[in-house]
Amino acid sequence: MKDKWGVIVNPHSGNKKVPKRWNTISRLLRELDTETRFTIAPAHAIELAKKFVENGYRKIIVIGGDGTFNEVVNGIYWGGNIDVISKLLSISIMSPENIRFFLGYSGWTGGQLDEELKKDSWLVGDIRPSRIIHPSRNLWKESVRNVGDQYQLWTTFPENPGYN
């Protein structure tokens, strides 16, 4: 399945523009080796994405809006279940390069994050999905550089604050 593309289509997203454009889209998809599935209900893209991954698909095309894309991400995000990760590694659906471990906890009360964003307590920037999927070793530094010169000092901080 390495070269085959899974295609998840939400025909109801974007004010139902997908059905109007489906002839053009399907013609373009014929140039690839694809298997296409259509969503039939809210959250269905989560299930479809999981099935594609379980069946060995490594490339997924999402045709729909932000909500559909978010559902697909939720379907391929493995979370903290080490047994699932071990199984996916053992059958070569995942490789060690696909794994990122993050430790810690973040939680907010109702409206707290909105208030913090209004007060510029967070550094917010645009990042292409490909930067997350195929990160460089310097993802943090490169991302901060893209936000603005005023944050360049941050890129010189050591990875481990204890080294300071």
Secondary structure, 3 states (H helix, E strand, C coil): CCCCEEEEECCCCCCCHHHHHHHHHHHHHCCCCEEEEECCCCCHHHHHHHHHHHCCCCEEEEECCHHHHHHHHHHHCCCCCHHHHHHHHHCCCCCHHHCCCCCCCCCCCCCHHHHHHHCCCCCCCCCCHHHHHCCCCCHHHHHHHHHCHHHHHHHHCCCCHHHC
